[in-house]
Amino acid sequence: MLNEDSGIATADGYVVEVPVRWSDMDVYQHINHARMVTLLEEARIPWLFLDGRPTAPLRDGCLVADLHVRYQAQLRHSEGPLKVTMYVERLRAVDVTVGYEVRAAGAAPDSKPAVVARTQLVAFDVDAQRVTRLTPEQKEYLGSFRRDADGAGSAR
C-alpha cells in the first residue's frame, strides 16, 4: 500500500523532496549517475503510484522505455534533500513522457535546475506481455500536469 503523499501539485508540476543518502555519492562526492536515476524513480512514486490516484494501477504494469539525464551543475550529498519538479512533456494513448527538474535544497523554484531529465513510461499488461492503453481517468490526471510550449504549467 502506498498512501503517504509527500509532494505538492504546483503550477509548474508535481514537486517532491527526495532525501540523498551517503551511499548516493561517487568518489568525487557528487551524486552518482545510477543513484540519480533511482532518485528520479523515488520522486515519481508519490506522484503516480499512490493509492487513490488514477495512475496507481500503473504500478502493476509500467515500463521505462526511454530515459535521458542531463547534468547542468554539480549536486552533492550536502545539498539534499533534492527538490524534484515533475511534469508531463508528452501524453499519448499508451505512454507518457515525464520531465524532471532537479534542484538542490534551498534553490529558488525558478533557478536553473542542476539536472534535467525525461522518462518515457509505457502502460503494460504483464500477464498478456503487451502494451495497454491509458484509461481516460489516467490521461485526465496526467494531462493536468502538462506544460505548455513556453514551460508554463496548466491549472490544477
Steps between C-alpha positions, in 0.01 A plus 500: 500500500627842405299771666731772631509803271829680554468742208295795388334593172609845379456702181840361387424133569513259788778586746649253745808503722719192473758427773858440392678212669872483570517199266364714213839673461780403265873527566489870402229568762237562230177309482576191292321471164339161576382635834357812330286271284377329819428838663288596197308175539449568871368847415234372261362232735287739713385685188389204292466187711326601824173328591207711385679650201355406160852394402549267802420186293806577287721379784393150394590560137723788394826478309775754449545513121743792482704709743713812453691680774694824446720650770522879501664547841650290777287354774654379823372307800496816710255665258217262584222440525471557127195683375361321193235661281325259264263579216361342184686576179300267276188290550387236253265200500743253662780716639595817680828689495583649839731800524709563812681802641727425795623778729701505820322565828440871544531583128239738366222323306577713192878444516681297237464131590818303571353199320235477229369162396216326326359150520259337257268271698288243316185342642551123487288192563743260669276193462440555127856634445384793290449874523160618612313827464490760774147543634313828447538569876875443484533726197295772669716485815825498305373772266447732795881504539573579136719801432439743218771560239621802698551287811196624688290239677131442466256589776455233770 
